[in-house]
Amino acid sequence: MKAPAKDAEVPRTFSIWRRLLWWLVPTFLGVAVLTAGLSYGMFTHMVADFLDGQMVQLGDSIARYGQPTGPSAQVDDAAIAKGDYGIQVFEPDGRLAGTSWSGLPAGEPLRPGLHDVRAGGRAWRVYAAAGAGGRTVQVFQSSDFRAGLAVERAGMAAVPVLVLVPLLMLVMLGVARGISRSLRAIGQQAARQDAHSIEELPLAQVPDEIRPLVASFNGLLARLRESFVAQRRFVQDAAHELRTPIAAVRVQLENLRDELAGSAGNRQLAQLEAGLQRAQRLVDQLLRMSRQEAAATEPAGAVDVEVQARESIHGLIALADRRQIDLGLVAHESGGVPTLQCTAADLRSALDNLVENAVRYTPEGGVVDVHLKREGGCVVVEVVDTGPGMAPEHLSRVFDRFYRVPGSPAEGSGLGLAIAQAAARRCGLRLSLRNRSDRSGLVARLESAG
């Protein structure tokens, strides 16, 4: 026993703008962090070299020429915190001979050179120099000050980068959104194409990278337009060509009926005539459909719905009289004269097919009324008949081309409601069918969007 087929997997889609966002934002942030880190490392080294050089010059100068460390050279805590140097002078026996700040550690003198020392709960950078007479000169500077100066200089260097990175991100995202808008515009133009208005997409605002794709799509649209034109031309030509032989067969059938009057073949002749009438109606419907599709590109305008409804009724009054059908218009006057923005040919085609269907499928002696009214700002046209109605399972399928309800009269072609629905859509109308609730019969409803 075969396992049930799995549903086809829906391909995952992605957004160019979102993908750029996911890639560019972390990249720019990483660049900013890396730049700040490199700036800090570089300026830490530069500040250390510069301040070390000053300490060496100061220490060597004191060691060579001597400098008092008495009251005139004293510094306070605030000065030390701001980076001032502290000086100590040691005698050859290791005794402290003088200091410029009492808070400096008074341990043993260091060997000559640069040192990092931690004393008194603080970190110090110290330079020791051997002076005249065996004395040792030590120059102290706060390591916290040196680190703070490096951070300050690195921050000043990183500020332009940190400011430019968000601006660059915004510019890149703006460019990406602009490209996305142009792509959406192309998609919207492609979505507006239909069988009656197939036009090539403009290439003026198309990015060079996707221009070949749009050009290929335009070639496809051109071939599709030619295919639709050829299809309509074939239907129209075929319908025209069929009218002549059908008319000739009908003439021969009339002659044959006269010759066989009163014979046993009249029943077969009646069946043949019914089939011929159905073929004639099918040809007429095909011609009507081809003309309707050819006229679909006509400009729309304000159309008086009541005028079109009356003309449709007048055009079908002869058929109604032959079938003894009471055909009339019920116009509700409230709300003024209803108008629609469409072509008169489309509205008339929808009304003609609905009214003709109602007249043909309503039993002799029945009633067909065309109701014209407004409901909540919407224009509504209802064709109400007293026919047999329709089973619920057929109400949606009757709009398919060539679909006929089982048991329908042989004269039907299965195209009337399909033509009516296509014309209604071009008029911005919604066509629906329902059975009457008060008695047997069908209601065909045309309703505008409001």
N, C-alpha and C positions, 0 to 999 in steps of 0.2 A: 504494500500500500504506500503510495507516494506521500511524502510529507508536503504539507501546504507550502506554497511558494511564499517566500518572505517578501515583505513590501520593499519596493525599490528604495534604496537609500537616497535621501535628499542630499545633494551636494552642498557642502559647507560653503557659505559665502563670506566674503570679507570686505571691509571698507578700506579704501586707500587712505582716507583721512585718518581713520582710527589706527591703521597699521603704521602710518608715519608718526602718529602721536606716540605709539608704544615704543618705537625705535628711536625717534629723535630726542624725546624728553630725557630718557635715561642717558643717552649719549651726551647731550649738552650738560646735564647735571654732573656726569662723570668727568667731562672736560673741565667744568668749573672747579670741582673738588681737586682734581689733579693739578690744575693751575695754582690753586691756593696752596696746596702742599709743596709744590716746587718753589713757589715764591717764598714760602716760609723757610724752606731749607736753604735757598740761595741767600736770602737776607740774613738768616742766622749766621751763616758762614761769613758774609761780608761785614756784618756788624762786629762779629768776634775778631776778625782780622784788623778792622779799623781801630777798635778800642784797645786791642792788644798792642798795636803799634804805638798808640798814644801812651799806654802804660810803660812800654819799654823806653820811649823817649824821655818820659818824665823821670823814671827810676834812674836811668843812666845819667841824666843831667844832675840829679841830686847827688848821686854817688860820686860824680866827678867834681862838681863845683860846690856841693854842699848847699843845704837850705835849712833854715831854722824851722823847728817844729813847735815853736812857742805859741803864746796866745794869739799872735797876729795871724798864724796859719791854721787856727782851729776851725773845724767844721762841725755842724750839728747833725742830729739824726735825719732831719728833713733833707739836708743837702746830700747825705749819703744815699737816702732813698731815691733821690733824683739823679744819681750817677756820679756824684763828686767822688774824687779819689781820697782815700785815707792813706797817710804816710806813717811809717814806723822806721826808727833808726836804732840799730842794735850795736853795742860795743863789741870789741873783739872777744870779750869773755862771755858774750851772750846776754849781758844785761841790756834792758830796754833803756836807751838813752833819751828817747823822745817820741811822741805820737801826736798826730793832728786830731785824733778823735779817741776819746776814752773808751768807746765801745769796741774798739778793735781787739782781737784776741792777742794776748801778750805771752805767747808760748816761745819756744825756741826759734831762732831765725832759720828760714828755709835755705836750701842750697840755691844758688843762682839759677834763674830761669822762670818760666811760667808754670803756675800750679793752680789746681782747683782745690779749694779748702773748704771744709765745713766746720765752723766754730761758732759758739754762742748761739746755736739754733739757726744759723743762717749759712747760705752758700756764698763763697767768695771766689773771685778770680784774683790771684796774687802774682806779682812779678817781683822777684828778688834779685838785687844787683849788688856786687861786691864794690865797696867804696874805698876811699883813701884811708890809710891807717888801719886796715883790717876791719873797718865798720861794714855793716850790712844794711842796705836800704830796701824796704819792702813797700810796694804800692798795692793797696787793696781797692777793689771795686765790687759792688753788689752784683752777684750773678742774676738775681731777680730783675734788677734794672736792665741788664743786658738782654735777658730773655724777653722782657716786656718791650724793649726797643725793637728787637727783631720781629716780634708779632705786629707791632705798630707799622713798621716799614713794609712788612709782607702784606698786611691788610690794605695799606694805601696802594700797593701795586696790584692787589687782587680786586679792588673795588671796580675799576673799569671793566675787568673781565666779567665780574659777577653782575654788573649792570647790563653789559652788552649781550650776555648769554640769554637772559629772558627776552630781550628785544629781538635777538636773532630767532629764538624759538617762535615768538609771535609772528615774525615775518614769514618764516617757513610754513607755519600753520595757516597763515592767511593765504599764501600761495597755493598750498594744498587744497584749501577750501575753495579757492577760485577755480582750480582745475576740476574739483568735484562738481562745482556748480555748472561749469561748461559741459561736463559729461552728463549731468542730470538734464540739462537743457536739450542735449542731443537725444537722450532717451525719451523725453517728453515729446519732442517733435516726431520721433519714430512711433510713439504710442498713438499719436493723432492720425496716423495713416489708416485708411480703410480702403475697401474695394472701390470706392468712388472718388477718392482724392489721394492717389498715390503720387507723391512728389519726392524728388531727391532731397536729401538733407544738405543744408548749406555747409560749406567747408571753411567759411571765413574765420570763425572763432574756434576751430578745431585744433588742438595741439598737434605738432608735427608727428609725435610718436603714435598717435591713433588715427592720423589722417588716412593711411592705407586701409585700416579697418572700416572707416566710414565710407571711403570710396568703394570698397567691395560691397558694403551694404547698399549703397546707391545703385550699384550694378544689379544687385538682387532685386531691389525695388523696381527698377526699370523692366527687368524681365517679368516680374510679377504683374506689373501694369499691362504689359503687352499680352500676358496670358489672360487677364481678365477681359481685355478688349476683344481678344480672339474668341473667348467663351461667349461673350454677349453677341458678337457678330454671328457666331455659329448658331446660337439659339434663334436669333432673329431671322437669319437666312433659312434655317430649317423650317421654322414656322411658316414663313412666307411660301416656301416651296410646297409645303404640305397643303396649303389652302386650296390650291388649284386642283390637285387630284381628288381631294375630298369633295369639292364642289361638283366635279364631274361625276363622281360616284353617286352623289345625291340626285343629280339629274337623271342618271340611268335608273336609280331606284324608283324615282317617281314614274318614269315610263314603264318600268316593270310592274308597278302596282296597278297601273291602268290596264295592263294586259292580263294580269292575273286576278282581276277583281272578282270576288265571290268564290275564289278557289280555296283549296285547303292549305295553300302556302302562305296565306295572309299572316299567320302567327309568326312564321319564320321571317317574313318581311318586316314585321313590327320589331322583332329582336334585332335584325340587321340595322334597321333605321335607328334604334336606340343606341346601338354601338357606334354608329356613324355620328350621331349627335354628340355622344361623349367625346369622340375624337375631335370633332369640330370645336367643342368647348375647350378641350385641352390645348388645341392650337391657338385659340383666342387668348387663353390665359398665358401661354408662353409669350405671345406677342405683347400682351399687356405687361408682363414681367420684364421683358427686354426693354420696352419703352420706359418703364419706370426706372430701371437701373441706369439707362442712358441719360435720363433727365435728373438724376440725383445730384448733379453738380450745379443745377440752377440756383441762383441766389435766393435766399429766403426773404420773406416780407410779412407784413401783417395781413392775415387772411381771415375773412369773416366766416366763422364756423357755420352760422345759420344759413348763409347764402349757399355754401357748399353742400350742406345737408339737403336743402330744398332742391338744388340741381340734381343731386344724386337720386332723390325720390322721383323727380320728374323723368329722369332717364330710365327708371325701372318701373314706372307706373303701368306700361303696356304689359310687361311680364306679370305684374301683380293682377291686372285685370283678367288675363288669360287663366290664371289659377284661382280667380275669385278671392284674392287676398285683400283685406282692408289695410292699405298702406298709408301711413300718415305721419306728421311731425307734431310733437308736443314740445313747444318751446316755453320755458319758464322765464318770465320777463325780468325777474329780480336780478340786479347786478349789472344791467346794461348789456350791450351787444358783445358777446364773447368773441375774442380774436386770438389767434395763435401766430407765433413767429415761425413760419415754415413756408414751403412752396404749396401753392394751390393744387398742383398736380398730385403731390403726395397725400394731402388730406383727402382729396376727392377719390384717389385710388383706395385708401383705407375704408372710406365710407361706402363706396360702390361695392366692394367685395363683401363687407359685412351685411349690407342690406340685401344684396343679391343672394347670399347664402341663406339668410333668414327667409326670404321669399320662396326660394327653391325647396327648402326642407320643411316648410310649414305646410301641413295638409290643406287641401282646397277648402275655402270658407273660413280660414283662420285670420289672425290679426298680426300685423307687424307694425310696431310704433317706434319712432326714433325720438328719444327724449334728449333735449338739449338744456343744460342747467349749469349752475355754479355751486360748488360745495367747498366751503372754507377757502375761497380764493382760487380754486382749481376749476378749470373748464372740464366738464364731463359730458360725454355723448354716450348714450346707451341705446342699443338696438335690441328691442324686446319682442320676442315672438311667442306664438302659442303652439309651437311644434312639439315633438316628442322629447326634447331635451337630449341629454348625453350622459352616458355612464361616467362616473368620476375618474376612472382610470384612463379615459380618452381625452379629458379636458386639456391636458398639457401636451399630449402628442399630436393633436390636430394641427398644431402650428408647424410641424415638420412637412417639408415638401413631399407631395405625392402620397401622404398618409391619408387613408380614408377609413372612416369608422365602419366596421363590419355591419352589413345589412343596409348601408346607405343606398340611395337610388343610383342607378347605373350612370346617370348623366353627370355625376360629380367628377372633378379632375384631381382633387387633392392639392391644389395650388392656391385656392382663394384665400384661406386664412394665413398661409405663409406670406403671400404678397401683402395682405393687410398688415401683418405684424411688421414687416420690413418698412413699409411706408409710415406706420405709426412711430417707429423708432426714429426715423429721420425727422419727424415732426415733434419729437420730444414727448411723445405720448406713450402711456403704458396700456397695453391691450390685455384684457383678461376675459375669461369666460366663466360663467357659473350658471347652474340650473335655477330656475325660478323657485321661490319658496311658497308662493301663493297657489300655484297650479303648475301643470306641465308646461315646459317651454324653456327657452335659453335666453340669457342676457349677455350680450357682448358689450363690454365697457371700455371706452377710451377715456383716459384721464391724464390731464397735464400735470406737470411737476409743481405747479403753483405760481 
